[in-house]
Amino acid sequence: MTITLTAPQETDVHPGHSAILEPLEGPESALACTCGGLLEVKPDTKPAQLSRYQQHLEEVRRATNLDER
């Protein structure tokens, strides 16, 4: 699997988390995260996959905020 981020995504990352899209090119990609989370097994459009990745980051942020309390 290959890591690929566009400029806007590079500014919205969480330590230990990066999107992995496979295949890198083409209209469809499967999605995972470098944290070890497989976010989507079935291929989907990149915009849909990256939207799911943003949801994953929000879940990570919420969990981190709860752990810090």
JOSULVEN-V521333 format. One record per residue. SS is DSSP state (H for helix, E for strand, C for the rest). Layout:
BEGIN
ss-><SS SS>
END
This chain:
BEGIN
ss-><C E E C C C H H H H C C C E C C E C E E E E C C C C C E E E E E E C C C C E E E E E E E E H H H H H H H H H H H H H H H H H H H H H H H C>
END
